[in-house]
Amino acid sequence: MFLTGKLYKGTSLIKELKINNDNSDKPFRDVLEDSLIGLCRQLDIPVPIWLDKNTSELARHRKTVFLRDQFVEKVEYDKFEIKIEF
């Protein structure tokens, strides 16, 4: 599974990164969590708060968006988008 993360300020893409996690021994939820944490670490951003809307968006579109209010710490970007690719 590939997980792509994009940081946006307004409508401008300011940073993008794609990581690969081929750990098929674990359940999908665990692989997703590990990938999200790894992606945040490599982008040097805090891990966002996961809401029910993120689960729904991910299930429907294979992508979801985290807004500023989903981060405990103050962030310098407006949104963080993740997308799953197989």
C-alpha positions in Angstrom: 0.0 0.0 0.0 1.2 3.5 -0.9 0.2 6.5 1.2 0.6 9.9 -0.3 0.5 13.0 1.9 0.1 16.6 0.7 0.3 19.8 2.6 -1.6 22.8 1.4 -1.5 26.5 2.2 -4.7 28.0 0.7 -4.8 26.3 -2.7 -1.1 25.9 -3.1 0.6 22.6 -2.6 3.6 23.2 -0.3 4.9 19.7 0.3 4.2 16.2 -0.9 5.5 12.8 0.0 4.7 9.2 -0.9 5.6 6.2 1.3 5.2 2.4 0.8 4.2 0.0 3.5 4.0 -3.6 2.3 3.3 -5.2 5.7 0.5 -7.5 4.5 0.8 -9.6 7.8 -1.0 -6.9 9.7 -4.7 -5.9 9.5 -5.4 -2.9 7.2 -6.2 -0.6 10.1 -2.8 -1.2 11.7 -0.9 -0.7 8.3 -2.8 2.5 7.8 -2.0 3.8 11.3 1.7 2.9 10.9 1.8 4.5 7.5 0.1 7.7 8.7 2.5 8.0 11.6 5.5 7.4 9.4 4.3 9.9 6.8 3.8 12.6 9.5 7.2 11.9 10.9 8.9 12.2 7.5 6.9 15.4 6.7 7.9 16.7 10.2 4.3 17.4 11.2 2.2 16.3 14.2 -0.2 13.4 13.8 -3.7 14.7 13.3 -6.8 13.7 15.3 -8.7 11.1 13.4 -12.5 11.8 13.2 -15.5 9.8 11.9 -15.5 12.0 8.8 -12.0 10.8 8.0 -13.1 7.2 8.1 -16.1 7.9 5.9 -14.1 9.9 3.3 -11.4 7.2 3.2 -13.9 4.4 2.7 -15.7 6.3 -0.1 -12.8 8.0 -1.9 -9.6 6.4 -0.7 -8.5 9.9 0.5 -9.3 12.2 3.4 -8.4 15.7 4.5 -7.3 16.9 7.9 -8.0 20.6 8.7 -6.1 22.9 11.1 -8.5 22.2 13.9 -7.6 18.5 13.8 -4.1 19.2 15.1 -3.3 19.7 18.8 -0.3 21.8 17.9 -0.4 25.0 15.9 0.4 24.3 12.2 1.5 26.6 9.4 -0.6 24.9 6.6 -4.4 24.9 6.0 -4.9 21.2 5.3 -3.2 17.8 5.1 -4.6 15.3 2.6 -3.8 11.7 2.5 -4.6 9.3 -0.3 -4.3 5.5 -0.5 -3.0 3.7 -3.6 -2.6 0.0 -4.0 
